[in-house]
Amino acid sequence: MDSVKQLRFDVAVVGAGPAGIAAALAAADSGKTIGLIDDNPAAGGQIWRGAHNSAQPSASSIWFDRLNKSAVQTVRGTRVFHAAQGELTAESDDSATQISYGKLILATGARELFLPFPGWTLPNVMGAGGLQALAKSGLDISGKRIVIAGTGPLLLAVAAYARQCGAKVVAICEQTTRPLMARFALKMTLVPGKAAEAVRLAYNLRGIPHWTDCWPVAAFGNRRLESVRISRQGQTSEIECDYLACGFHLIPNIELPRMCGCRLENGFVEVDEYQQTSIAGTFCAGEPTGIGGLELALVAGEIAGYAATNWEDRARHLFSKRARYQKVVRILQDAFPLRPELKNLARPDTLVCRCEDVSHQQLREHSSWRGAKLHARCGMGPCQGRVCAPAAQFLFGWEIDSVRPPLFPVRCSSLAAIPSHSAPRN
Ligand SMILES: Cc1cc2nc3c(=O)[nH]c(=O)nc-3n(C[C@H](O)[C@H](O)[C@H](O)COP(=O)(O)OP(=O)(O)OC[C@H]3O[C@@H](n4cnc5c(N)ncnc54)[C@H](O)[C@@H]3O)c2cc1C
């Protein structure tokens, strides 16, 4: 059996993205022991993935520098898969770890929403952020023809990054309407710091076709993607490409907060003004509380860190700054609602659960997520429903009503490391 490590922190922070880093640093000011746990090999989360290696100074450098100089203990490559009664159980490549804590801050971030369409499982069709993450990890995309599709501002960030890597971005296909996109651009310029960012982005994207009312209908190829058929303002056309990077905005990673018993509101973790959840002593910051971007994640993380270490006055100082960035949550919600046509893309034989090969037709025979799981094994594979559950929620209107341990597939020896007194909860 693998060894079981034991760790104890006054404050444990799960997730080392911007929200988690800011929370850990704020909490560290108190002199208490702070643990920052993340499943990636390095801190940074989604937006700062790979940035710690970069020679070029960026907004992230200041945070990495502070983190390196702080007393925060970073626990890398370690994925928390169970939580109960004040204890977390996590797994890394070589061991399981039991983590106990006084206070807990959950900063588990978000992931992309994928919607099924014919051909979406072909090699080289991938998430927009997924392609960016691969490129940041070394995938050579220079000279490749890339279509970027779906919805949300991430498409623009990915297009700019892909171009910077030498890729030829053939088109950005945004499903929202032109008026909503225009209103989004206008409102974002009123958020502090965003006008300059928008100008920079527009410059970096110059010349790339950016089509609204446009989405992928099908992807084609023999062994891998060769072309994508798109619908654009009611007309379909086919575009040859090497990659289709496709994501329909972000959804919060709420599985761990849910397992901790935190109450949700409209699909997000409910928090008070100090970022405390419905469970006393458990805080949450960043995307699980609302998709609002980097600046909101940072300031909410700081508030959580101070509040968790009883520095309410320092936390209160940041309330007005947070309020300025909280507007972004609403702006994004209003700008990128998913259009009903996207529910009709999948054909009967299109896979919805790609881990367990469950087709759209098989799912239509059921009336709830639970029924689909029990009878068709939908969501029972390695991703544990992370991809297909939100898709099924959108396609069929099902409520995803439970989260079960382990949160991720783990070794039997890691399951044995769950403390016997912390019984699994639904
Ligand atoms: C794929 C992707 C790409 C993005 N790219 C950009 C971009 O280029 N530009 C931009 O402006 N915004 C981007 N965003 C949005 C950006 O991530 C957010 O705006 C914001 O920075 C989120 O910060 P966060 O700390 O809340 O979450 P994240 O940065 O997502 O950090 C959360 C961290 O928690 C870890 N984690 C989650 N659950 C566990 C667990 N159980 N155990 C251990 N670790 C766990 C995750 O691996 C991750 O490292 C992207 C988002 C996604 C999903």
The ligand as an SDF file (V2000), in Angstrom:
LIG
                    3D

 53 58  0  0  0  0  0  0  0  0999 V2000
   -9.3740   26.4410  -19.4370 C   0  0  0  0  0  0  0  0  0  0  0  0
   -9.4180   27.8960  -19.0090 C   0  0  0  0  0  0  0  0  0  0  0  0
   -8.5590   28.8290  -19.6050 C   0  0  0  0  0  0  0  0  0  0  0  0
   -8.6130   30.1710  -19.2440 C   0  0  0  0  0  0  0  0  0  0  0  0
   -7.7880   31.0550  -19.8720 N   0  0  0  0  0  0  0  0  0  0  0  0
   -7.9230   32.3870  -19.5980 C   0  0  0  0  0  0  0  0  0  0  0  0
   -7.1480   33.3630  -20.3100 C   0  0  0  0  0  0  0  0  0  0  0  0
   -6.3550   33.0290  -21.1760 O   0  0  0  0  0  0  0  0  0  0  0  0
   -7.3310   34.6760  -19.9820 N   0  0  0  0  0  0  0  0  0  0  0  0
   -8.2210   35.0770  -19.0340 C   0  0  0  0  0  0  0  0  0  0  0  0
   -8.3650   36.2760  -18.7840 O   0  0  0  0  0  0  0  0  0  0  0  0
   -8.9450   34.1690  -18.3370 N   0  0  0  0  0  0  0  0  0  0  0  0
   -8.8320   32.8590  -18.6180 C   0  0  0  0  0  0  0  0  0  0  0  0
   -9.5990   31.9440  -17.9430 N   0  0  0  0  0  0  0  0  0  0  0  0
  -10.4650   32.4390  -16.8790 C   0  0  0  0  0  0  0  0  0  0  0  0
   -9.6420   32.5590  -15.5920 C   0  0  0  0  0  0  0  0  0  0  0  0
   -9.2410   31.2670  -15.2170 O   0  0  0  0  0  0  0  0  0  0  0  0
  -10.4320   33.1980  -14.4850 C   0  0  0  0  0  0  0  0  0  0  0  0
  -10.8460   34.4530  -14.9020 O   0  0  0  0  0  0  0  0  0  0  0  0
   -9.7170   33.3890  -13.1500 C   0  0  0  0  0  0  0  0  0  0  0  0
   -8.3890   33.7210  -13.3140 O   0  0  0  0  0  0  0  0  0  0  0  0
   -9.9390   32.2010  -12.2990 C   0  0  0  0  0  0  0  0  0  0  0  0
   -9.1610   32.1780  -11.1330 O   0  0  0  0  0  0  0  0  0  0  0  0
   -9.4820   31.0980  -10.0040 P   0  0  0  0  0  0  0  0  0  0  0  0
   -8.3750   31.1640   -9.0340 O   0  0  0  0  0  0  0  0  0  0  0  0
  -10.8710   31.2870   -9.5260 O   0  0  0  0  0  0  0  0  0  0  0  0
   -9.5080   29.6760  -10.7440 O   0  0  0  0  0  0  0  0  0  0  0  0
   -8.4390   28.8120  -11.5410 P   0  0  0  0  0  0  0  0  0  0  0  0
   -7.4280   29.6330  -12.1910 O   0  0  0  0  0  0  0  0  0  0  0  0
   -9.2580   27.8940  -12.3790 O   0  0  0  0  0  0  0  0  0  0  0  0
   -7.7160   27.9640  -10.3850 O   0  0  0  0  0  0  0  0  0  0  0  0
   -8.3210   26.9020   -9.7160 C   0  0  0  0  0  0  0  0  0  0  0  0
   -7.2750   25.8650   -9.3720 C   0  0  0  0  0  0  0  0  0  0  0  0
   -7.8230   24.8950   -8.4810 O   0  0  0  0  0  0  0  0  0  0  0  0
   -7.3460   23.6180   -8.8540 C   0  0  0  0  0  0  0  0  0  0  0  0
   -8.2780   22.6270   -8.3130 N   0  0  0  0  0  0  0  0  0  0  0  0
   -9.6190   22.5290   -8.5380 C   0  0  0  0  0  0  0  0  0  0  0  0
  -10.1450   21.4950   -7.8480 N   0  0  0  0  0  0  0  0  0  0  0  0
   -9.1150   20.9230   -7.1640 C   0  0  0  0  0  0  0  0  0  0  0  0
   -9.0250   19.8030   -6.2850 C   0  0  0  0  0  0  0  0  0  0  0  0
  -10.1180   19.0730   -5.9590 N   0  0  0  0  0  0  0  0  0  0  0  0
   -7.8190   19.4820   -5.7550 N   0  0  0  0  0  0  0  0  0  0  0  0
   -6.7160   20.2330   -6.0780 C   0  0  0  0  0  0  0  0  0  0  0  0
   -6.7410   21.2940   -6.9100 N   0  0  0  0  0  0  0  0  0  0  0  0
   -7.9250   21.6500   -7.4380 C   0  0  0  0  0  0  0  0  0  0  0  0
   -7.3490   23.7030  -10.3800 C   0  0  0  0  0  0  0  0  0  0  0  0
   -6.5480   22.7130  -10.9930 O   0  0  0  0  0  0  0  0  0  0  0  0
   -6.7840   25.1070  -10.6070 C   0  0  0  0  0  0  0  0  0  0  0  0
   -5.3820   25.1000  -10.6400 O   0  0  0  0  0  0  0  0  0  0  0  0
   -9.5400   30.5950  -18.2770 C   0  0  0  0  0  0  0  0  0  0  0  0
  -10.3880   29.6550  -17.6620 C   0  0  0  0  0  0  0  0  0  0  0  0
  -10.3490   28.3220  -18.0310 C   0  0  0  0  0  0  0  0  0  0  0  0
  -11.2740   27.3230  -17.3670 C   0  0  0  0  0  0  0  0  0  0  0  0
  1  2  1  0
  2  3  1  0
  2 52  2  0
  3  4  2  0
  4  5  1  0
  4 50  1  0
  5  6  2  0
  6  7  1  0
  6 13  1  0
  7  8  2  0
  7  9  1  0
  9 10  1  0
 10 11  2  0
 10 12  1  0
 12 13  2  0
 13 14  1  0
 14 15  1  0
 14 50  1  0
 15 16  1  0
 16 17  1  0
 16 18  1  0
 18 19  1  0
 18 20  1  0
 20 21  1  0
 20 22  1  0
 22 23  1  0
 23 24  1  0
 24 25  2  0
 24 26  1  0
 24 27  1  0
 27 28  1  0
 28 29  2  0
 28 30  1  0
 28 31  1  0
 31 32  1  0
 32 33  1  0
 33 34  1  0
 33 48  1  0
 34 35  1  0
 35 36  1  0
 35 46  1  0
 36 37  1  0
 36 45  1  0
 37 38  2  0
 38 39  1  0
 39 40  1  0
 39 45  2  0
 40 41  1  0
 40 42  2  0
 42 43  1  0
 43 44  2  0
 44 45  1  0
 46 47  1  0
 46 48  1  0
 48 49  1  0
 50 51  2  0
 51 52  1  0
 52 53  1  0
M  END
$$$$
